[in-house]
Amino acid sequence: MIKSVLVANRGEIACRVFRTCRDLGISTVAVYSDADADALHVREADAAVRLPGSAPSETYLRGDPVVEAALAAGADAVHPGYGFLSENAGFARAVIDAGLVWIGPPPEAIEAMASKTRAKELLGIAPLAEVTEADLPVLVKAAAGGGGRGMRIVRELAGLEEALRAAAAEAESAFGDGEVFVEPYVENGRHVEVQVLADAYGEVWALGTRDCSLQRRHQKVIEESPAPGLPAAFEASLLDAAVRAAKAVGYVGAGTVEFLVADGRAHFLEMNTRLQVEHPVTEEVYGVDLVALQIAVAEGRELPPGPPAGGGHAIEARLYAEDPAREWAPQTGVLHRFDVPREGGAGARGRVRVDTGYVSGDTIGVHYDPMLAKVVVHAPTRAEAARKLAHVLERAVIHGPVTNRDLLVTSLRHPEFLDADLLDTGFYGRNLDALTRPRDGEAHAAVAAALADAAGNTTGSTGRFGGGWRNLASQDQVKAYGEHEVRYRPTRGGGYEVTAPEGVRVVSAAPDRVRLEVGGVVRDFGVARYGDTVHAGPHRLTARPRFPDPTAPQEPGSLLAPMPGTVVRVADGLAVGDRVTAGQPLLWLEAMKMEHRVTAPASGTLTALHAAPGRQVEVGALLAVVQTDAQADVQTDVQTDVQPAVPTEAQEDTSA
C-alpha cells in the first residue's frame, strides 16, 4: 500500500490531494518554487523539497527534479494534480522507471489521449490541414494541456499566422509543449463533459455529466453537475461515448471526455487524462472522493461494479484575482483577509465546500494562475444551489486585490444562467458589460468608508486623504472614493451628518464598522483600510487623494504595463520612429501563465520603446509611447504660432 505521496503541483490542487491523503493515513510531500517558499501547500505538507527558480519552466515543468525530490523525501508515489506535467507521458514513465507508483493513467493512454491531435486521429477526426475563407472562424488550439491556454479564435485569414505563433508560445510556456492544431470553431455551443473512472480490470465508470459553458478566454468560470436540460437519451449517448473512448485506449484512473454540444449534436473536443479542476461538483453529487479512488486504483484495487447513484445538484464558482472589467487582467498583491462562510452541514438545504491554496495574509504572485479558490455548493435542486452559492460569495470577506467575486454573484443570478435552455459559451460575450457595472450600494459604501476614516482620526486632520475634521462643525468635510464624493460634518455629541449623497442617516460610526439608514432600512458595513484601498462590506473602493500627487503625469500616448509580468516578445523590427496603426500589436507580456498583447491605442508614431524581451515589469511601468497624429498636429501648430520677437528700437540701436 502507498505510504507517502508527493504531489507534483502547487496551490489549491496540492492542498486538495493532501487532504485526502491525511484522511487515508498517507504522509505528504510538497515541491515548491522559490516564489512558493511560504505557500499554503508547503505549510500543509509533512515534508517539502525546493525546486530552484520561480518560473514554471524552471520548476514545476521539469520532471527530473520532481522525481529526484520524491526519492529524496522517501515518497513511494507521485500524484500529478492538474496542469503542469499531469498529461506528460514522459514524466509518467520517469516516475514509474524510478520505482515509484504513478497515480494516473498509463503513459500509453496519456500519449493516445492527452495530445488532442492524436486523440482526434484515434477517433477518426482530422484537424484542418489547410484553412480557407470558407472554414472561418477557426480555433487554434494547444495539443497538450488545457485551462484555456494556447487557444486563439481566428476570424480573418490575415490573423492566422500570428494566432499560431501566439498559441504555440503560450502552450510552450504553460505545458512545455508548443504543438498546436486548427479546428472549426463552433459558436455559442454548450461545453458538456463526462467524468470517467477506470480500474485495471476493465471496469469503467461514467460519473454523470458536467456543464462548463460559462467561460472566459476559453477557461471555465462556473461549472455544475449534472449538465442541466439534456434529454435523457442524449445524455446516455454521451456517457456511452465516454466509456467507449476510455476502453479504446485501455484507460486506468480518472479522466474527462469533453464535448461541444450544438444543434442537438455532440462534437468531441478532447479527453483530459487527469483530474479536472471542476471535479468537486461530481464528488458532491455522487458522494465520492475521486482522489481516494485514484489512489485505490493505483494500489491495484478493483472498482465496485457500476458507479454509485447521484443525487441533487452542485455548482462550482472559480474565484480569481482578476478584473473582468479590464479584459480579465490578473491581479497581484497581499490577500489581507480571506474568509468564505462554510455554513451548511448535514440536513442543510445547501452544503458549502471551499477548495483553496490561500489563507489570510498570503501573497498572490505573478508566476502562476490567479485562482484563489473554488467555492462549491450542493443542494437538492439547481435553483437552490445557485441561490445559495451567490449568497455565500456575496458574504465572503475578501480584502486585497480586485477579484471576480461580483461577476460570479451576478452571473449566478442572471436569467440566462438560471434558464438552462439559454446556456452557452457566448454568455460573457453577450453580458459582460452589464455584469461588470458597479454594484448597487457602492455610493453608500463610500459613505461608510469616509465615516470610518473620520472616526479613526478625530484628533485632527492627517495625510493626503484628509483623515480628520478640523473642529469646524459648520463646514462640510469631503472625501472621494472612485467616482463617489462624500460630504459630511461632525455633530454635537460626536456623531456625523451626511450632506452628500442625500437621504443617508448615520446610526453609528466606528473605525471598523459603520451603520447607515437609507430609506428606512439600516445596513451594516464592516470597514477595513489598506493604504488607499478601502473595503466597506462587499465593496472595494479606492480613495482619491485630497491633494493630488505633485509628480508629473505620464506623457500622452504612454503605454503602461496593465499587470506585473515579463516581456516575452516585441513586434519584429519595431523601432522608435516607426509608424503604427490603431490596434497593431507592439509587444507581448506573460503573466500568470497567460500571454497578454499590448497594442497601439491609436495611429501615430512610436516615440519611445522601453520594453525588451526578458524584462520584468511592474504594473504601471512605462513600456512605450505612441504620439498620435492629432498630438503631432497640435505640437506643429504650437511651434508655428511661436514667432521671433520683434526687436525694440533700443535693441535695434544696440545691434547697430
C-alpha positions in Angstrom: 0.0 0.0 0.0 1.0 3.6 -0.6 2.6 5.2 2.5 3.8 8.6 1.2 2.6 10.7 -1.8 4.5 13.6 -3.4 2.2 16.0 -5.3 3.9 17.3 -8.4 1.9 20.5 -8.3 1.1 23.6 -6.2 -1.6 25.7 -4.7 -5.2 24.5 -4.4 -4.9 21.1 -6.0 -1.9 20.2 -3.9 -3.8 21.1 -0.7 -6.8 19.1 -2.1 -4.8 15.9 -2.6 -3.1 16.4 0.8 -6.5 16.5 2.5 -7.4 13.0 1.2 -4.0 11.7 2.0 -4.4 12.8 5.6 -7.8 11.1 5.7 -6.2 7.8 4.4 -3.2 8.0 6.8 -0.8 8.7 4.0 2.1 11.1 4.6 2.6 14.0 2.1 5.4 15.7 0.3 5.3 19.1 -1.4 7.6 20.6 -4.0 7.9 24.3 -4.3 9.5 27.0 -6.3 11.3 30.0 -4.8 8.1 32.1 -5.3 6.1 29.4 -3.4 8.5 29.0 -0.4 5.8 30.1 2.1 2.8 28.9 0.1 -0.1 27.1 1.9 0.6 23.8 0.2 4.1 23.9 1.5 2.9 24.6 5.1 0.3 21.8 4.9 2.7 19.1 3.7 4.6 16.8 6.1 7.8 17.4 4.1 8.8 19.8 1.2 11.5 19.9 -1.4 12.7 23.1 -3.1 12.8 23.4 -6.9 15.2 26.2 -7.6 13.7 29.1 -9.6 10.3 30.7 -9.9 9.1 30.4 -13.5 7.1 27.2 -14.3 9.7 26.3 -16.9 12.4 26.3 -14.3 10.4 24.4 -11.6 7.0 22.6 -11.9 7.5 21.8 -15.6 10.8 20.0 -15.1 10.2 16.3 -14.5 13.7 15.1 -13.4 14.0 17.4 -10.3 10.5 16.4 -9.3 11.3 12.6 -9.4 14.6 13.3 -7.5 12.5 15.2 -4.9 10.2 12.2 -4.5 13.1 9.8 -4.0 15.0 12.2 -1.6 11.9 12.6 0.6 11.1 8.9 0.7 7.8 9.1 -1.2 6.6 5.9 -2.8 4.0 7.5 -5.1 3.5 10.7 -7.2 0.2 12.4 -7.8 0.4 15.0 -10.7 -2.6 17.1 -9.9 -3.8 19.0 -13.0 -1.8 21.2 -15.4 2.0 21.3 -15.4 3.2 17.7 -16.0 -0.1 15.9 -15.3 -0.6 14.9 -19.0 3.1 14.3 -19.8 3.7 10.7 -20.7 7.5 11.1 -20.4 7.1 12.3 -16.9 4.8 9.4 -16.0 7.4 6.9 -17.4 10.1 8.6 -15.4 8.1 8.2 -12.2 7.5 4.5 -13.0 11.1 3.9 -14.0 12.3 5.3 -10.7 10.3 2.6 -8.9 7.5 4.9 -7.8 3.8 4.5 -8.1 2.2 6.8 -10.7 -1.3 7.9 -9.5 -2.6 8.4 -13.0 -3.4 6.6 -16.3 -0.8 4.5 -18.1 1.7 6.5 -20.2 0.4 4.8 -23.3 -3.1 6.1 -22.6 -1.7 9.6 -21.9 0.0 9.5 -25.3 -3.1 8.4 -27.0 -5.5 10.9 -25.4 -3.5 13.7 -23.8 -2.5 15.0 -27.2 -5.7 16.4 -28.7 -4.3 15.8 -32.2 -3.6 12.1 -31.6 -6.9 11.7 -29.7 -8.9 13.0 -32.7 -6.9 10.8 -35.0 -7.8 7.8 -32.8 -11.5 8.7 -33.1 -11.3 9.4 -36.8 -11.5 13.2 -36.5 -8.9 15.1 -38.6 -7.8 18.6 -37.8 -7.8 21.2 -40.6 -4.6 20.9 -42.7 -5.3 24.0 -44.7 -7.6 26.9 -43.8 -9.6 28.8 -46.3 -12.1 31.7 -46.0 -14.9 29.1 -46.1 -13.5 27.4 -42.9 -13.7 30.6 -40.8 -14.0 31.0 -37.9 -11.4 28.5 -36.7 -9.8 27.8 -33.4 -6.1 27.4 -32.9 -5.6 25.1 -30.0 -2.7 23.6 -28.0 -2.3 19.9 -28.5 -1.4 19.5 -24.8 -2.7 20.8 -21.5 -5.9 22.7 -21.0 -7.3 25.6 -18.9 -7.8 27.9 -22.0 -4.1 28.3 -22.5 -2.7 28.1 -26.0 -6.0 28.9 -27.7 -6.9 31.7 -30.2 -10.0 32.3 -32.3 -9.3 33.3 -35.9 -12.0 35.2 -37.8 -9.8 36.5 -40.6 -7.1 34.6 -42.6 -4.7 37.5 -42.1 -4.6 36.8 -38.4 -3.9 33.1 -38.7 -0.1 33.2 -38.7 0.0 35.4 -35.6 -2.6 33.2 -33.8 -0.5 30.1 -34.5 2.6 31.8 -33.1 1.0 33.2 -30.0 -0.8 30.0 -29.2 2.3 27.9 -29.6 4.3 30.3 -27.4 1.7 30.3 -24.7 1.4 26.5 -24.8 5.2 26.0 -24.6 5.3 28.3 -21.5 2.4 26.6 -19.8 2.9 22.9 -20.7 6.4 22.6 -22.1 4.8 21.6 -25.5 4.3 24.1 -28.2 2.4 21.8 -30.6 -0.9 23.4 -31.8 -3.5 22.5 -34.4 -6.5 24.1 -36.1 -10.1 23.0 -35.9 -13.5 24.5 -36.8 -14.8 26.9 -34.2 -18.4 26.3 -33.1 -20.0 29.5 -32.0 -22.0 29.5 -28.8 -22.4 25.8 -28.1 -22.5 24.2 -24.7 -19.4 22.7 -23.1 -20.5 19.4 -21.7 -18.2 16.7 -20.3 -18.3 13.3 -18.7 -16.2 12.2 -15.7 -14.8 8.7 -16.1 -13.0 6.4 -13.7 -11.5 3.1 -14.6 -9.6 0.3 -12.9 -7.0 -2.1 -14.3 -9.6 -4.9 -14.6 -11.9 -3.4 -17.2 -14.4 -1.7 -15.0 -15.2 1.9 -16.3 -17.5 4.2 -14.5 -19.2 7.2 -16.1 -20.0 9.6 -13.2 -22.6 11.7 -15.0 -22.2 15.0 -16.9 -20.9 18.4 -16.1 -21.8 21.7 -17.8 -18.9 24.2 -18.1 -20.3 26.7 -20.6 -19.6 29.9 -18.6 -16.1 30.6 -19.8 -13.7 33.5 -20.3 -10.7 33.1 -22.6 -11.8 29.5 -23.1 -11.2 28.9 -19.4 -14.1 27.7 -17.2 -15.6 30.1 -14.6 -18.7 28.3 -13.4 -19.3 24.6 -13.6 -22.1 22.3 -12.5 -23.2 18.7 -12.3 -25.4 17.3 -13.7 -25.4 19.3 -17.0 -29.0 20.7 -16.9 -31.7 20.3 -19.5 -30.2 17.5 -21.6 -32.7 14.9 -23.0 -32.2 11.6 -21.2 -31.4 9.7 -24.4 -28.8 12.3 -25.5 -27.2 12.3 -22.0 -27.0 8.5 -22.1 -25.3 8.7 -25.5 -22.6 11.0 -24.1 -22.0 8.6 -21.2 -21.7 5.7 -23.5 -19.3 7.6 -25.9 -17.1 8.5 -22.9 -16.9 4.9 -21.7 -16.1 3.6 -25.2 -13.3 6.2 -25.6 -11.8 5.2 -22.3 -11.9 1.5 -23.1 -10.5 2.1 -26.6 -7.1 3.1 -25.1 -7.1 0.8 -22.0 -7.6 3.8 -19.7 -7.0 3.4 -16.0 -7.6 6.2 -13.4 -9.7 9.4 -13.5 -10.3 11.3 -16.8 -12.7 13.5 -18.5 -14.2 13.3 -22.0 -15.3 16.8 -23.3 -17.9 17.6 -25.9 -19.2 20.8 -27.5 -23.0 20.4 -27.9 -24.7 22.5 -30.6 -27.8 22.0 -32.7 -28.6 18.7 -30.9 -25.2 17.2 -31.8 -22.2 16.4 -29.7 -18.8 17.3 -31.1 -15.8 15.6 -29.5 -13.3 18.1 -28.1 -10.7 16.1 -26.1 -10.0 13.7 -23.3 -8.2 15.1 -20.3 -6.1 12.3 -18.8 -6.1 13.8 -15.3 -8.3 15.1 -12.6 -10.2 18.2 -13.6 -10.3 21.5 -11.7 -14.1 21.1 -11.6 -14.1 17.5 -10.1 -15.6 18.6 -6.8 -19.1 19.0 -8.3 -19.0 15.4 -9.4 -17.8 14.4 -5.9 -20.7 16.3 -4.3 -23.4 14.8 -6.5 -22.1 11.2 -6.3 -20.8 11.2 -2.7 -17.3 10.0 -3.7 -13.7 11.1 -3.2 -12.1 10.9 -6.6 -8.6 11.4 -5.2 -9.1 8.5 -2.8 -10.4 6.4 -5.7 -7.4 7.4 -7.8 -5.1 6.1 -5.0 -7.1 2.9 -4.7 -6.8 2.2 -8.4 -3.1 3.0 -8.3 -2.7 0.4 -5.5 -4.3 -2.2 -7.8 -7.7 -2.4 -6.2 -10.9 -3.1 -8.2 -13.8 -0.7 -8.5 -17.2 -2.0 -7.5 -19.4 -3.0 -10.4 -21.2 0.1 -11.7 -21.0 3.7 -10.4 -22.9 4.9 -7.4 -26.2 6.8 -7.9 -26.1 10.6 -8.0 -28.4 13.0 -6.2 -29.0 16.7 -6.1 -27.2 19.4 -8.0 -23.8 21.0 -7.4 -22.4 24.3 -8.8 -18.8 25.4 -8.5 -17.5 29.0 -9.0 -13.9 29.8 -9.6 -12.8 32.8 -7.5 -10.0 34.6 -9.4 -7.8 37.6 -8.6 -8.6 39.3 -11.8 -10.5 42.3 -13.1 -13.3 41.3 -15.5 -13.9 44.9 -16.4 -10.3 45.3 -17.6 -10.2 42.4 -20.0 -9.8 39.9 -17.1 -6.4 41.4 -16.2 -4.9 39.2 -13.4 -4.2 40.9 -10.1 -1.4 40.5 -7.6 -0.7 41.6 -4.0 -1.4 40.7 -0.4 -4.7 38.9 0.4 -5.2 40.7 3.7 -8.3 38.8 4.7 -9.9 35.8 3.1 -13.0 34.2 4.7 -15.7 32.3 2.8 -18.6 31.2 5.0 -18.9 27.4 5.1 -22.2 27.0 6.8 -24.4 24.1 5.7 -23.9 20.8 7.4 -25.9 17.6 7.3 -29.5 18.2 6.6 -28.9 21.8 5.3 -30.5 22.9 2.1 -27.1 23.8 0.7 -23.8 22.3 1.7 -20.8 24.6 1.1 -17.2 23.5 0.2 -14.2 25.6 -0.3 -11.0 24.3 -2.0 -8.2 26.9 -1.8 -4.5 27.4 -1.8 -4.6 30.7 0.1 -5.4 32.0 3.5 -5.4 35.5 5.0 -2.0 37.1 4.8 -0.8 35.2 1.7 0.6 37.0 -1.3 -0.7 36.4 -4.9 2.3 36.5 -7.1 2.9 36.9 -10.8 4.1 33.5 -11.9 1.0 31.3 -11.6 -2.7 31.1 -12.2 -4.6 33.7 -10.2 -7.3 31.3 -8.9 -7.9 31.9 -5.2 -10.4 29.2 -4.6 -13.2 27.0 -5.8 -16.4 27.6 -4.0 -18.9 24.7 -4.3 -22.5 24.3 -3.2 -24.5 21.1 -3.3 -28.3 21.4 -2.9 -31.4 19.4 -3.8 -32.1 21.4 -6.9 -30.2 23.6 -9.3 -32.1 26.7 -8.4 -31.3 26.2 -4.7 -27.6 25.6 -5.4 -27.3 28.8 -7.5 -29.1 30.9 -4.9 -27.0 29.5 -2.0 -23.7 29.9 -3.9 -24.5 33.5 -4.8 -25.3 34.2 -1.2 -22.1 32.6 0.1 -19.9 34.5 -2.3 -21.7 37.8 -1.6 -21.0 37.4 2.2 -17.3 36.3 1.7 -14.7 38.7 3.2 -12.1 39.2 0.5 -9.7 42.1 1.3 -6.9 42.6 -1.1 -6.6 42.7 -4.9 -9.5 43.0 -7.2 -11.4 39.7 -7.7 -14.2 38.4 -10.0 -16.5 37.9 -6.9 -19.1 40.4 -8.0 -19.1 38.9 -11.5 -19.8 35.4 -10.1 -22.6 36.7 -8.0 -24.4 38.5 -10.8 -23.8 35.6 -13.2 -25.4 33.1 -10.8 -28.5 35.4 -10.6 -28.7 36.2 -14.3 -31.8 35.0 -16.1 -29.8 33.4 -18.9 -27.9 31.3 -16.4 -31.0 30.3 -14.4 -32.7 29.2 -17.6 -30.7 26.1 -18.6 -32.1 26.3 -22.2 -30.1 29.6 -22.7 -26.7 28.3 -21.5 -23.9 28.5 -24.0 -20.2 29.6 -24.2 -21.2 33.1 -25.5 -22.7 34.1 -22.1 -19.9 36.5 -21.2 -19.6 37.8 -24.7 -23.2 39.0 -24.6 -23.5 40.1 -21.0 -20.1 41.2 -19.7 -20.8 44.9 -19.8 -23.9 44.6 -17.8 -22.3 42.1 -15.4 -19.4 44.4 -14.6 -21.4 47.6 -13.8 -20.8 48.9 -10.3 -22.9 47.2 -7.7 -25.9 48.8 -6.1 -25.0 50.4 -2.8 -21.5 51.4 -3.7 -22.2 55.1 -3.0 -23.4 54.2 0.5 -20.3 52.0 1.0 -18.2 55.1 0.1 -20.1 57.0 2.9 -19.2 54.2 5.3 -15.6 54.3 4.3 -15.4 58.1 4.8 -17.1 58.0 8.2 -14.9 55.1 9.4 -11.9 57.1 8.4 -13.2 60.1 10.2 -14.0 58.1 13.3 -10.4 56.8 13.4 -8.9 60.3 13.1 -11.0 62.5 15.3 -7.9 64.1 16.9 -7.0 66.2 13.8 -6.6 66.2 10.1 -3.9 63.9 8.7 -2.5 62.6 5.5 -3.0 63.1 1.8 -6.5 61.7 2.1 -7.7 64.2 4.7 -8.1 61.8 7.6 -9.9 64.0 10.2 -12.0 67.1 10.8 -10.8 70.5 11.9 -13.3 71.5 14.6 -15.4 73.4 12.1 -18.8 71.9 12.7 -20.5 74.0 10.1 -18.1 73.1 7.3 -18.5 70.0 5.2 -15.7 67.6 5.1 -15.1 66.0 1.7 -13.7 62.6 0.8 -13.8 60.8 -2.6 -13.7 57.1 -3.5 -13.5 56.3 -7.1 -16.5 58.2 -8.7 -18.2 58.9 -5.4 -17.8 62.1 -3.5 -18.9 62.1 0.2 -19.7 65.2 2.2 -20.3 65.1 5.9 -19.9 67.2 9.1 -19.5 66.3 12.7 -22.4 67.0 15.0 -22.7 67.7 18.7 -22.3 64.6 20.7 -19.7 63.1 18.4 -21.9 61.9 15.6 -22.0 62.8 11.9 -24.4 64.3 9.4 -24.1 63.3 5.8 -24.9 66.1 3.3 -24.0 64.1 0.1 -25.3 61.8 -1.1 -28.7 62.8 0.2 -31.0 60.6 2.2 -28.4 58.9 4.5 -28.7 58.9 8.3 -25.7 57.8 10.4 -26.8 55.3 13.0 -23.2 54.7 14.4 -19.7 55.1 13.1 -16.5 53.4 14.4 -13.2 52.9 12.7 -14.0 49.4 11.7 -17.8 49.4 11.4 -20.5 51.9 10.3 -24.3 51.5 10.3 -26.3 53.7 7.9 -30.0 54.1 7.5 -31.2 54.7 3.9 -34.9 54.8 3.0 -35.8 53.4 6.5 -33.5 50.4 6.1 -30.4 50.1 8.3 -27.3 48.5 6.8 -24.2 47.4 8.5 -20.7 47.9 6.8 -17.6 46.3 8.1 -14.7 48.6 7.1 -11.0 47.9 6.7 -8.4 50.1 5.0 -5.1 49.1 3.4 -3.2 52.1 2.1 -5.6 53.8 -0.3 -7.8 50.7 -0.8 -10.8 50.5 1.4 -13.2 47.5 1.8 -16.6 48.5 3.0 -18.9 45.5 3.3 -18.6 43.6 -0.1 -17.4 46.7 -1.9 -13.7 47.5 -2.8 -13.1 51.2 -3.1 -10.0 53.3 -3.9 -9.6 56.6 -2.0 -8.8 59.6 -4.2 -6.2 61.8 -2.6 -7.3 65.2 -1.2 -4.1 66.7 -2.5 -3.1 65.3 -6.0 0.3 63.8 -6.3 2.6 66.6 -7.5 4.7 64.4 -9.7 4.2 65.0 -13.4 1.7 62.8 -15.2 2.7 60.4 -17.9 3.3 61.7 -21.4 0.1 61.4 -23.6 0.1 58.1 -25.6 2.1 56.3 -22.9 1.5 52.5 -22.8 1.7 51.2 -19.2 2.0 47.6 -18.1 -1.5 46.5 -17.2 -0.1 43.9 -14.8 3.3 42.8 -13.5 4.9 40.3 -15.8 7.7 39.5 -18.2 8.1 41.0 -21.7 8.3 37.9 -23.9 8.3 39.5 -27.4 8.5 42.8 -29.2 7.0 43.0 -32.7 9.5 42.1 -35.3 11.6 45.1 -36.5 9.7 47.5 -34.2 11.8 50.6 -33.5 11.4 54.2 -32.3 10.3 56.4 -35.2 8.1 53.7 -36.8 4.5 54.4 -37.9 2.0 52.3 -36.1 -1.8 51.8 -36.6 -4.5 51.6 -34.0 -4.8 48.1 -32.7 -1.4 47.0 -34.0 0.3 44.5 -31.7 3.5 46.1 -30.3 4.7 43.7 -27.6 3.6 40.8 -25.5 3.6 40.3 -21.7 3.4 37.0 -20.0 1.8 37.0 -16.6 0.3 34.1 -14.6 0.9 31.7 -17.4 -1.1 33.7 -19.9 0.2 35.8 -22.8 -1.2 39.4 -23.0 -0.9 41.5 -26.1 -0.2 45.2 -25.8 -1.4 47.2 -28.8 -1.2 50.7 -30.2 -4.1 52.8 -28.8 -4.2 54.9 -31.9 -2.5 55.5 -35.2 0.7 57.6 -34.9 4.4 57.4 -34.4 6.3 55.3 -31.8 8.4 57.9 -30.0 9.7 55.7 -27.2 10.2 51.9 -26.6 11.3 50.8 -23.2 10.4 47.1 -23.5 12.8 44.3 -24.3 12.3 40.5 -24.3 13.0 39.1 -20.8 12.5 42.4 -19.0 10.5 42.1 -15.8 8.0 44.9 -15.3 5.7 46.0 -12.5 2.1 47.2 -13.0 2.2 50.7 -14.4 5.7 50.5 -15.8 6.2 52.6 -19.0 6.5 50.2 -21.9 6.3 52.6 -24.9 4.9 55.9 -26.1 2.8 56.4 -29.3 2.4 60.0 -30.4 -0.9 60.2 -32.2 -1.3 62.2 -35.4 -3.6 64.6 -33.5 -0.9 65.2 -30.9 1.7 65.8 -33.6 -0.6 68.3 -35.3 -1.1 70.2 -32.0 2.7 70.4 -31.5 3.2 71.6 -35.0 0.5 74.3 -34.5 2.2 75.5 -31.3 5.6 75.7 -33.0 4.1 77.6 -35.9 2.5 80.1 -33.6 5.8 80.9 -31.9 7.3 83.9 -33.8 10.6 85.6 -33.4 10.3 88.6 -31.1 10.3 92.0 -32.9 13.3 93.9 -31.6 12.7 97.1 -29.8 14.1 100.4 -31.0 16.8 100.3 -28.3 17.8 96.9 -29.3 18.0 97.9 -32.9 20.3 100.8 -32.0 22.4 98.5 -29.9 22.7 95.9 -32.6 23.9 98.6 -35.0 
